[in-house]
Amino acid sequence: MVNAEPGGPSRRATGALRPEVHVWIVEVDDESAARRALPFLPPEERTRLGLLAQPHRRRNIGAQAALRILAAAASTGTLPLPELIRGWNGKPVLEAWGAAAPQGPLPDPAEAQQPPRQGEMPTGAAGGPGPGVQVSLTHSGTLAAVALTTAGAVGVDIELLRPLPELEGMARTVLAASELEEWGAAGPSSRLNILFRAWTRKEAVLKALGTGLGGDMRSVVTDLAPAPHHPAAVAALPHEAGPLAHWTVRDLPAQAGYAGALAVRAPGAHVVQHQITLDELLAAADLRTPGRATAAAGCGPDTAHPVPGLAGRPQPDARAGAPVRAETRLRLFCLPHTAGNADHFRHWQHRMPTGIEVTPVDLPGHGTRLREPLVGQWHTLVADLAGTIARQIDGPYAVLGHGLGALLAFEAARTLQLRGTPPVLLVAAGRNGPAAAPSHRPLHGLPDAQLFSTLRHLGRIPDGVLHQSALLQMFLPGLRTDLRLAERYVRSTGPLLSSPVLAVAGRQDKTTDPDGMLAWERETSATCELVFVGGGHFFLQEEEFTQALRLRLTHIGDRLRVRQGVSAGGALLK
């Protein structure tokens, strides 16, 4: 992490921290990462990007995915992302907070909410999105920059320094009269850098105001001298910006060959700058097995049917509520692991045999339900999930759960069995049986550093993102809530399942053990099959697991078809 203010955040006279802005500089020129980032974008965005030529396409994909991942982390602590829609000015707006044109003058920054502690982004009640979060995105060359803050309207711009054939003509278009005079007095060798420095400051301000390049760049006037460690001196702003004293404009130390700037309507704002690659960002968002981000995303070169690269074509929607195809014989409900969501199963459909409909289920406060509060009570959560599944049962179905999801799948199956609609199969992956002793001591109450270290040891967090502590902090609320649920689980009394159970564990998984997995046998009056596959805790993307699951589902599907054929034949004979 690079702090754009070396002395650290100074304090107001009241003792409160100054308003804080987080800026993430993301390296996005990575074709493999772009392929894995594509599922983070909604179908219409993929279609739009599919019209672009390489390499612009992969860089746009990376920039848009980075914006969505960071916005989700800052606003909710969970993934996938809040929808970004085009606001009244054509700029991305978080859908949760609307896209209406601003009415009247901008609010006085002094009346804004109290800033968060350094390194944190505030959230709303129960971990929900905070209505004051502002976002801005820019990308140029191989870099993207994402700005997030609750301090006020924000804009960020980054530009690759490159020769301009009409340098003087461009200067007259961009610079105000006083700036043009100062620029003309500079040496010829420095004029290009000065022009780009002025350009990024001006565009950042205009982005914060919502006009972008549609505004008059000459209405923003600053001292053209570099200001790497302090705010740039602002001489004039557009009328709608309000008093100059309400603004902070800062140069961003990106990397050699680039100019960058940030503008925020908050006096004396503290800018915290982070450097990260798209690959690291995707790994942090994925929170899955180290070193397998490509396969884990379900769309890399190791998968049987990769997302069509950068062609931008929409992928099949495997989210909850997806329409059932005519040939469907069995619906497979999928419940994710701790801090996971439905996106982890987005590309499972192509991995399943014909006649299997993959239907992921999100927990409240996760994924497609991220605007709902997180739920920390077992009975409330099980009732919610059982209801969600019951509303979509349209024939035989199976339930699969991974980690925490295995316990939730078990409890939901028990509830649905009491209602007379048991599943034909329960798949419990990566979790000891409900009555087994815990495989490790509780983690949810550990200090942050110790929590991350332990999760790394258990193989439940990627090595590549551990040094991105500010990013990981954003995901903590949902992670701790889910860990608390899993670690406080106590099996309640009740009848055995009538459904067969397939219990699967990774051979290198440190969170399970053979005796604990055998405990699943005690939960069903039907058969229980225990299978060990290659991999650690996050083995669901391993081919060995896929083949084992396909085999069992195919067998069940064949039995169902035979049963349906016998029933149909009997009806014809009557």
C-alpha positions as CSV (number, residue, x, y, z in Angstrom):
1,M,0.0,0.0,0.0
2,V,1.3,3.4,-0.9
3,N,0.1,6.3,1.2
4,A,-0.2,9.5,-0.9
5,E,0.3,11.5,2.3
6,P,3.6,10.2,3.8
7,G,3.0,11.7,7.2
8,G,-0.2,9.7,7.8
9,P,-3.6,11.2,8.4
10,S,-3.7,14.4,10.4
11,R,-6.6,15.2,12.6
12,R,-9.1,18.0,12.8
13,A,-9.3,20.2,15.8
14,T,-12.2,18.0,16.9
15,G,-9.9,15.0,17.0
16,A,-11.7,13.2,14.2
17,L,-9.9,11.6,11.3
18,R,-10.0,13.6,8.1
19,P,-12.3,12.3,5.3
20,E,-10.8,9.3,3.7
21,V,-10.6,8.3,0.0
22,H,-9.4,4.9,-1.1
23,V,-7.9,4.7,-4.6
24,W,-7.0,1.3,-6.1
25,I,-4.5,1.2,-9.0
26,V,-5.1,-2.1,-10.8
27,E,-2.9,-3.7,-13.4
28,V,-5.6,-5.0,-15.9
29,D,-3.6,-6.0,-19.0
30,D,-3.8,-9.8,-18.3
31,E,-5.7,-11.9,-20.7
32,S,-6.0,-14.9,-18.4
33,A,-7.3,-12.7,-15.6
34,A,-9.7,-11.0,-18.0
35,R,-11.2,-14.3,-18.9
36,R,-11.8,-15.1,-15.2
37,A,-13.2,-11.6,-14.6
38,L,-15.8,-11.9,-17.3
39,P,-18.4,-13.7,-15.1
40,F,-18.3,-10.7,-12.7
41,L,-20.0,-8.6,-15.4
42,P,-23.7,-8.6,-16.2
43,P,-24.7,-10.0,-19.6
44,E,-25.4,-6.6,-21.2
45,E,-21.9,-5.4,-20.2
46,R,-20.3,-8.5,-21.7
47,T,-22.2,-7.9,-24.9
48,R,-21.1,-4.3,-25.0
49,L,-17.4,-5.2,-24.4
50,G,-17.6,-8.0,-27.0
51,L,-17.8,-5.3,-29.6
52,L,-14.4,-3.8,-28.7
53,A,-11.1,-4.9,-30.3
54,Q,-8.2,-6.4,-28.5
55,P,-6.5,-5.3,-26.3
56,H,-9.1,-2.8,-25.3
57,R,-11.6,-5.5,-24.6
58,R,-9.6,-7.3,-21.9
59,R,-8.6,-4.1,-20.3
60,N,-12.2,-2.9,-20.2
61,I,-13.3,-6.2,-18.7
62,G,-10.6,-6.0,-16.0
63,A,-11.5,-2.4,-15.2
64,Q,-15.2,-3.0,-15.0
65,A,-14.7,-6.2,-12.9
66,A,-12.3,-4.3,-10.5
67,L,-14.9,-1.6,-10.0
68,R,-17.6,-4.0,-9.2
69,I,-15.5,-6.2,-6.8
70,L,-14.2,-3.1,-4.9
71,A,-17.6,-1.5,-4.7
72,A,-19.1,-4.7,-3.3
73,A,-16.3,-5.0,-0.8
74,A,-16.6,-1.4,0.3
75,S,-20.4,-1.4,0.6
76,T,-21.4,-4.8,1.7
77,G,-18.4,-7.0,2.5
78,T,-19.8,-9.7,0.3
79,L,-19.9,-10.8,-3.3
80,P,-21.1,-10.7,-6.0
81,L,-21.6,-7.1,-6.6
82,P,-24.3,-4.5,-6.3
83,E,-25.5,-3.7,-9.8
84,L,-24.0,-0.7,-11.4
85,I,-26.3,1.2,-13.7
86,R,-25.8,4.2,-15.9
87,G,-26.8,7.4,-14.0
88,W,-28.3,10.5,-15.4
89,N,-24.9,11.6,-16.7
90,G,-24.0,8.2,-18.2
91,K,-21.6,7.4,-15.4
92,P,-21.8,4.2,-13.3
93,V,-24.0,4.5,-10.2
94,L,-24.6,1.9,-7.5
95,E,-28.2,0.8,-8.1
96,A,-29.0,0.6,-4.4
97,W,-28.7,4.4,-4.2
98,G,-30.5,5.3,-7.4
99,A,-29.5,7.2,-10.5
100,A,-31.6,10.3,-10.4
101,A,-30.1,13.6,-11.4
102,P,-29.0,15.7,-8.4
103,Q,-31.5,18.3,-7.2
104,G,-30.2,21.7,-6.0
105,P,-26.7,22.5,-4.9
106,L,-24.3,19.8,-3.6
107,P,-24.5,19.3,0.1
108,D,-22.0,21.0,2.4
109,P,-19.2,18.5,3.2
110,A,-19.2,19.7,6.8
111,E,-22.6,18.1,7.2
112,A,-21.5,14.7,5.9
113,Q,-21.4,11.7,8.1
114,Q,-18.4,11.1,10.4
115,P,-15.6,9.5,8.5
116,P,-14.6,5.9,9.2
117,R,-11.5,4.7,10.9
118,Q,-8.4,4.6,8.7
119,G,-8.4,1.6,6.4
120,E,-12.1,1.0,6.7
121,M,-15.2,1.8,4.6
122,P,-18.4,2.2,6.5
123,T,-21.5,0.1,5.9
124,G,-25.2,0.5,6.7
125,A,-27.2,-1.4,9.2
126,A,-26.5,-5.1,9.5
127,G,-23.6,-4.9,7.1
128,G,-25.8,-3.5,4.3
129,P,-24.7,-0.9,1.8
130,G,-23.9,2.6,3.2
131,P,-25.9,5.1,1.2
132,G,-23.0,7.6,1.1
133,V,-20.5,5.4,-0.8
134,Q,-19.3,7.2,-4.0
135,V,-17.4,5.4,-6.8
136,S,-15.4,6.5,-9.8
137,L,-13.5,4.5,-12.4
138,T,-10.9,5.3,-15.0
139,H,-8.5,3.3,-17.1
140,S,-5.8,4.0,-19.6
141,G,-3.0,1.9,-21.1
142,T,-2.6,-1.2,-18.8
143,L,-3.8,0.5,-15.6
144,A,-7.2,1.1,-14.1
145,A,-8.0,3.3,-11.0
146,V,-11.0,2.8,-8.8
147,A,-11.9,5.5,-6.2
148,L,-14.2,4.8,-3.2
149,T,-15.2,7.2,-0.5
150,T,-18.1,8.3,1.8
151,A,-16.6,11.8,2.1
152,G,-18.4,13.3,-1.0
153,A,-18.6,13.4,-4.7
154,V,-15.4,11.8,-6.2
155,G,-13.7,11.6,-9.5
156,V,-10.5,9.9,-10.6
157,D,-8.6,10.0,-13.8
158,I,-5.4,8.3,-15.1
159,E,-3.7,8.8,-18.4
160,L,-0.9,7.0,-20.2
161,L,1.7,9.6,-21.3
162,R,1.9,9.5,-25.0
163,P,2.9,11.9,-27.8
164,L,0.2,14.2,-29.0
165,P,0.5,15.3,-32.7
166,E,-1.3,18.6,-32.0
167,L,0.2,19.5,-28.6
168,E,-0.4,23.2,-28.8
169,G,-3.9,22.8,-30.2
170,M,-4.8,20.4,-27.4
171,A,-3.3,22.8,-24.8
172,R,-5.6,25.6,-26.0
173,T,-8.6,23.3,-25.7
174,V,-7.8,22.1,-22.2
175,L,-6.0,25.0,-20.4
176,A,-7.5,28.3,-19.2
177,A,-5.8,31.5,-20.3
178,S,-3.7,31.8,-17.1
179,E,-2.6,28.1,-17.3
180,L,-1.8,28.4,-21.0
181,E,0.5,31.3,-20.3
182,E,2.3,29.2,-17.5
183,W,2.4,26.2,-19.8
184,G,4.0,28.3,-22.7
185,A,6.7,29.5,-20.4
186,A,7.8,25.9,-19.5
187,G,10.5,24.2,-21.4
188,P,9.4,22.2,-24.5
189,S,10.6,18.9,-22.9
190,S,8.2,19.3,-19.9
191,R,5.1,20.6,-21.7
192,L,3.7,17.1,-22.4
193,N,3.9,16.1,-18.8
194,I,2.4,19.4,-17.6
195,L,-0.5,19.1,-20.0
196,F,-1.3,15.6,-18.9
197,R,-1.1,16.6,-15.3
198,A,-3.6,19.4,-15.8
199,W,-5.8,17.1,-17.9
200,T,-6.1,14.5,-15.2
201,R,-6.9,17.0,-12.5
202,K,-9.6,18.7,-14.6
203,E,-11.2,15.4,-15.7
204,A,-11.2,14.2,-12.1
205,V,-13.1,17.3,-11.0
206,L,-15.6,17.1,-13.9
207,K,-16.2,13.4,-13.2
208,A,-16.9,14.2,-9.6
209,L,-19.4,16.8,-10.8
210,G,-21.0,14.2,-13.1
211,T,-20.2,15.8,-16.5
212,G,-16.8,14.2,-17.4
213,L,-15.5,15.3,-20.7
214,G,-18.9,16.8,-21.5
215,G,-17.9,19.7,-19.2
216,D,-15.6,22.6,-20.0
217,M,-12.1,21.6,-19.0
218,R,-11.0,25.2,-19.0
219,S,-13.4,26.0,-16.1
220,V,-11.1,24.0,-13.8
221,V,-8.0,26.0,-13.1
222,T,-5.1,24.7,-10.9
223,D,-1.5,25.6,-10.3
224,L,0.4,23.5,-12.9
225,A,3.3,22.7,-10.6
226,P,3.5,19.0,-9.5
227,A,2.0,18.3,-6.1
228,P,3.0,14.7,-5.2
229,H,2.7,15.1,-1.4
230,H,0.1,17.8,-0.9
231,P,-3.1,19.0,-2.5
232,A,-2.9,20.9,-5.8
233,A,-3.7,24.6,-5.5
234,V,-7.1,25.2,-7.1
235,A,-7.8,28.7,-8.6
236,A,-11.2,28.2,-10.2
237,L,-14.0,25.6,-10.5
238,P,-17.3,25.4,-12.4
239,H,-20.1,27.3,-10.7
240,E,-22.0,24.1,-9.7
241,A,-18.9,22.9,-7.7
242,G,-19.5,25.5,-5.0
243,P,-16.7,27.0,-2.8
244,L,-13.2,26.1,-3.6
245,A,-12.5,25.3,0.0
246,H,-14.9,22.4,-0.2
247,W,-12.6,20.5,-2.6
248,T,-9.4,18.4,-2.4
249,V,-7.5,17.8,-5.7
250,R,-4.5,15.4,-5.5
251,D,-2.0,14.1,-8.0
252,L,-1.8,10.3,-7.8
253,P,1.7,8.7,-8.0
254,A,0.7,5.8,-10.3
255,Q,3.8,4.5,-12.1
256,A,6.3,5.7,-14.6
257,G,4.8,6.8,-17.8
258,Y,1.4,7.7,-16.3
259,A,-0.3,10.8,-14.9
260,G,-3.2,10.6,-12.5
261,A,-5.3,12.7,-10.2
262,L,-8.2,12.5,-7.8
263,A,-10.8,15.1,-6.9
264,V,-13.3,14.8,-4.0
265,R,-15.7,17.3,-2.6
266,A,-14.3,17.2,0.9
267,P,-11.8,19.6,2.4
268,G,-8.5,18.2,3.4
269,A,-9.3,14.6,2.4
270,H,-6.8,11.9,3.2
271,V,-6.0,9.8,0.1
272,V,-5.0,6.1,0.7
273,Q,-3.6,4.6,-2.4
274,H,-3.3,0.8,-3.0
275,Q,-1.5,-1.1,-5.8
276,I,-2.9,-4.5,-6.9
277,T,-3.1,-6.7,-9.9
278,L,-6.4,-7.9,-11.4
279,D,-5.2,-11.5,-10.6
280,E,-4.8,-10.6,-6.9
281,L,-8.1,-8.8,-6.9
282,L,-9.9,-11.8,-8.4
283,A,-8.3,-14.1,-5.9
284,A,-9.4,-11.9,-3.0
285,A,-12.9,-11.9,-4.4
286,D,-12.9,-15.6,-4.9
287,L,-11.6,-16.4,-1.5
288,R,-11.0,-20.0,-2.6
289,T,-8.0,-22.3,-3.1
290,P,-4.6,-20.7,-3.6
291,G,-3.0,-21.0,-7.0
292,R,-6.2,-22.2,-8.8
293,A,-8.0,-18.9,-9.4
294,T,-8.5,-19.7,-13.1
295,A,-10.1,-23.1,-12.7
296,A,-11.9,-21.9,-9.5
297,A,-13.7,-19.2,-11.5
298,G,-15.1,-21.9,-13.7
299,C,-14.1,-20.1,-16.9
300,G,-10.4,-20.6,-17.3
301,P,-8.4,-22.7,-19.8
302,D,-8.5,-25.7,-17.4
303,T,-12.2,-26.1,-17.5
304,A,-14.0,-28.3,-19.9
305,H,-16.1,-25.6,-21.5
306,P,-14.4,-22.2,-20.9
307,V,-16.3,-18.9,-21.1
308,P,-15.9,-17.8,-24.8
309,G,-12.8,-15.8,-23.9
310,L,-13.3,-12.2,-24.7
311,A,-16.0,-12.6,-27.2
312,G,-18.4,-11.0,-24.7
313,R,-21.3,-13.4,-25.3
314,P,-23.6,-13.8,-22.3
315,Q,-23.2,-17.1,-20.3
316,P,-26.0,-19.3,-19.2
317,D,-27.6,-17.9,-16.0
318,A,-27.3,-20.6,-13.3
319,R,-28.6,-18.4,-10.5
320,A,-31.5,-19.3,-8.3
321,G,-34.8,-19.1,-10.2
322,A,-33.3,-19.9,-13.6
323,P,-36.0,-21.4,-15.9
324,V,-36.1,-25.2,-16.1
325,R,-35.2,-26.6,-19.5
326,A,-37.7,-29.0,-21.1
327,E,-35.3,-32.0,-20.7
328,T,-34.7,-31.4,-17.0
329,R,-35.2,-34.5,-14.8
330,L,-33.5,-33.4,-11.7
331,R,-32.8,-29.9,-10.1
332,L,-29.6,-29.5,-8.1
333,F,-29.7,-26.8,-5.5
334,C,-26.2,-25.6,-4.5
335,L,-25.3,-23.9,-1.2
336,P,-21.9,-22.2,-1.0
337,H,-19.2,-22.2,1.6
338,T,-18.4,-19.6,4.2
339,A,-18.6,-16.1,2.8
340,G,-19.5,-17.6,-0.6
341,N,-22.4,-17.0,-2.9
342,A,-24.3,-18.2,-6.0
343,D,-21.6,-16.9,-8.3
344,H,-19.3,-19.8,-7.3
345,F,-21.8,-22.1,-9.2
346,R,-22.4,-19.8,-12.1
347,H,-20.7,-22.0,-14.7
348,W,-21.6,-25.4,-13.3
349,Q,-24.4,-26.0,-15.7
350,H,-22.1,-27.1,-18.5
351,R,-20.3,-29.5,-16.2
352,M,-23.5,-31.4,-15.4
353,P,-25.0,-34.3,-17.3
354,T,-28.0,-33.7,-19.6
355,G,-31.2,-33.3,-17.5
356,I,-29.6,-31.7,-14.5
357,E,-30.6,-28.1,-13.7
358,V,-28.1,-26.3,-11.5
359,T,-29.8,-23.8,-9.1
360,P,-27.5,-22.0,-6.7
361,V,-29.0,-20.5,-3.6
362,D,-27.8,-17.3,-2.0
363,L,-28.0,-16.7,1.8
364,P,-29.5,-13.4,3.0
365,G,-26.8,-10.6,2.8
366,H,-24.9,-12.5,0.1
367,G,-24.8,-12.4,-3.7
368,T,-28.1,-11.6,-5.3
369,R,-29.5,-10.9,-1.8
370,L,-26.7,-8.6,-0.7
371,R,-29.1,-5.8,0.2
372,E,-30.7,-8.0,2.8
373,P,-29.2,-8.1,6.3
374,L,-26.9,-10.9,7.2
375,V,-28.6,-13.6,9.4
376,G,-26.7,-15.0,12.3
377,Q,-29.4,-17.4,13.8
378,W,-29.6,-20.9,12.6
379,H,-33.4,-21.4,12.9
380,T,-34.1,-18.2,11.0
381,L,-31.6,-19.0,8.2
382,V,-32.7,-22.6,7.8
383,A,-36.4,-21.5,7.6
384,D,-35.4,-19.0,4.9
385,L,-33.4,-21.4,2.8
386,A,-36.0,-24.2,3.1
387,G,-38.6,-21.7,1.9
388,T,-36.4,-20.6,-1.0
389,I,-35.9,-24.2,-2.1
390,A,-39.5,-25.2,-1.6
391,R,-40.7,-22.4,-3.9
392,Q,-38.6,-23.8,-6.7
393,I,-39.3,-27.5,-6.3
394,D,-40.9,-28.7,-9.5
395,G,-40.0,-32.3,-9.4
396,P,-37.2,-34.5,-8.1
397,Y,-34.3,-32.5,-6.6
398,A,-30.9,-32.9,-4.9
399,V,-29.2,-30.5,-2.5
400,L,-25.4,-29.9,-2.5
401,G,-23.6,-27.9,0.2
402,H,-19.9,-27.0,0.7
403,G,-18.4,-26.3,4.1
404,L,-21.0,-24.2,6.0
405,G,-23.3,-24.9,3.0
406,A,-23.2,-28.7,3.8
407,L,-24.7,-28.1,7.3
408,L,-27.3,-25.7,5.8
409,A,-28.1,-28.3,3.1
410,F,-28.6,-30.9,5.8
411,E,-30.9,-28.8,8.0
412,A,-32.9,-27.6,5.0
413,A,-33.3,-31.2,3.8
414,R,-34.6,-32.2,7.2
415,T,-37.1,-29.3,7.2
416,L,-38.3,-30.2,3.7
417,Q,-38.6,-33.9,4.6
418,L,-40.9,-32.9,7.4
419,R,-43.0,-31.1,4.8
420,G,-43.2,-34.2,2.7
421,T,-40.8,-33.2,0.0
422,P,-37.4,-34.8,0.8
423,P,-34.5,-34.6,-1.7
424,V,-33.4,-37.6,-3.7
425,L,-29.8,-37.0,-2.7
426,L,-27.8,-34.8,-0.2
427,V,-24.2,-34.0,-1.2
428,A,-22.2,-32.9,1.8
429,A,-18.8,-31.5,0.6
430,G,-15.9,-30.4,2.7
431,R,-17.5,-30.6,6.1
432,N,-17.5,-33.2,8.9
433,G,-20.8,-34.7,9.9
434,P,-23.3,-32.7,11.9
435,A,-22.7,-34.7,15.1
436,A,-18.8,-34.8,14.7
437,A,-16.6,-32.8,17.0
438,P,-15.2,-29.6,15.5
439,S,-12.1,-30.1,13.4
440,H,-10.4,-26.9,14.7
441,R,-10.8,-24.3,17.4
442,P,-13.3,-21.4,16.8
443,L,-11.9,-18.7,14.4
444,H,-14.7,-16.1,14.3
445,G,-13.5,-14.2,17.4
446,L,-9.8,-14.1,16.5
447,P,-8.0,-10.8,15.8
448,D,-7.8,-10.0,12.2
449,A,-4.1,-10.9,11.7
450,Q,-4.5,-14.2,13.5
451,L,-7.7,-15.0,11.6
452,F,-6.1,-14.5,8.2
453,S,-3.0,-16.5,9.3
454,T,-5.1,-19.4,10.5
455,L,-7.3,-19.4,7.4
456,R,-4.2,-19.4,5.3
457,H,-2.9,-22.4,7.2
458,L,-6.2,-24.2,6.7
459,G,-6.1,-23.5,3.0
460,R,-9.1,-21.3,3.1
461,I,-7.6,-18.1,1.8
462,P,-5.3,-17.5,-1.2
463,D,-1.6,-16.7,-0.4
464,G,-1.5,-14.0,-3.1
465,V,-3.9,-11.7,-1.4
466,L,-2.8,-11.9,2.2
467,H,-0.6,-8.8,1.9
468,Q,-3.7,-6.9,0.6
469,S,-4.9,-6.3,4.2
470,A,-7.1,-3.3,3.3
471,L,-9.0,-5.3,0.8
472,L,-9.4,-8.3,3.1
473,Q,-10.8,-5.9,5.8
474,M,-13.7,-5.1,3.6
475,F,-14.8,-8.7,3.5
476,L,-14.6,-9.3,7.2
477,P,-18.3,-8.7,8.3
478,G,-19.7,-11.5,6.1
479,L,-16.8,-13.8,6.7
480,R,-17.1,-13.5,10.5
481,T,-20.9,-13.9,10.4
482,D,-20.6,-17.2,8.4
483,L,-17.7,-18.5,10.6
484,R,-19.8,-17.8,13.7
485,L,-22.7,-19.7,12.3
486,A,-20.6,-22.7,11.4
487,E,-18.7,-22.8,14.7
488,R,-21.7,-22.4,16.9
489,Y,-23.7,-25.1,15.2
490,V,-25.3,-27.8,17.4
491,R,-27.2,-30.6,15.8
492,S,-30.8,-30.6,17.0
493,T,-32.8,-33.8,17.7
494,G,-35.0,-35.1,14.9
495,P,-35.6,-38.0,12.6
496,L,-32.9,-39.4,10.2
497,L,-32.9,-38.3,6.6
498,S,-34.7,-40.7,4.3
499,S,-32.4,-39.5,1.5
500,P,-29.1,-41.1,0.5
501,V,-26.0,-39.0,1.3
502,L,-22.9,-38.5,-0.7
503,A,-20.1,-37.2,1.6
504,V,-17.0,-35.8,-0.2
505,A,-13.7,-34.5,1.3
506,G,-10.4,-33.4,-0.2
507,R,-7.5,-35.6,0.7
508,Q,-5.4,-32.5,1.7
509,D,-8.3,-30.7,3.4
510,K,-7.2,-29.7,6.9
511,T,-10.8,-28.9,8.0
512,T,-12.1,-32.4,7.7
513,D,-10.9,-35.9,8.9
514,P,-12.0,-39.5,8.0
515,D,-13.8,-40.1,11.3
516,G,-15.6,-36.8,11.1
517,M,-16.7,-37.5,7.5
518,L,-17.9,-41.0,8.6
519,A,-20.3,-39.2,11.0
520,W,-22.6,-38.5,8.0
521,E,-23.5,-42.2,8.0
522,R,-25.4,-41.6,11.3
523,E,-27.6,-39.0,9.6
524,T,-29.6,-41.2,7.1
525,S,-31.6,-44.3,7.1
526,A,-30.6,-44.7,3.4
527,T,-27.2,-45.3,2.0
528,C,-24.2,-43.1,2.7
529,E,-21.2,-43.0,0.4
530,L,-17.9,-41.5,1.5
531,V,-15.6,-40.3,-1.3
532,F,-12.1,-38.7,-1.0
533,V,-10.9,-36.6,-4.0
534,G,-7.7,-34.7,-4.8
535,G,-7.3,-31.2,-3.4
536,G,-7.7,-29.3,-0.2
537,H,-10.8,-27.6,1.2
538,F,-11.8,-26.1,-2.2
539,F,-11.9,-29.2,-4.3
540,L,-15.3,-28.5,-6.0
541,Q,-13.5,-27.4,-9.2
542,E,-11.3,-30.5,-9.3
543,E,-12.0,-32.8,-12.2
544,E,-12.0,-35.8,-9.9
545,F,-14.9,-34.3,-7.9
546,T,-16.8,-33.3,-11.0
547,Q,-16.6,-36.9,-12.4
548,A,-17.7,-38.4,-9.1
549,L,-20.7,-36.0,-8.9
550,R,-21.6,-36.5,-12.5
551,L,-21.6,-40.3,-12.1
552,R,-23.9,-40.2,-9.1
553,L,-26.3,-37.7,-10.7
554,T,-26.4,-39.6,-13.9
555,H,-27.2,-42.8,-12.0
556,I,-30.1,-41.0,-10.2
557,G,-31.3,-39.5,-13.4
558,D,-31.4,-42.9,-15.1
559,R,-33.4,-44.3,-12.2
560,L,-35.8,-41.4,-12.4
561,R,-36.3,-41.9,-16.1
562,V,-36.9,-45.6,-15.7
563,R,-39.4,-44.9,-12.9
564,Q,-41.2,-42.3,-15.1
565,G,-41.2,-44.8,-18.0
566,V,-42.8,-47.5,-15.9
567,S,-45.4,-45.1,-14.6
568,A,-46.2,-43.9,-18.1
569,G,-46.5,-47.5,-19.3
570,G,-48.7,-48.5,-16.5
571,A,-51.0,-45.6,-17.3
572,L,-51.3,-46.7,-21.0
573,L,-52.2,-50.3,-19.9
574,K,-55.1,-49.1,-17.8
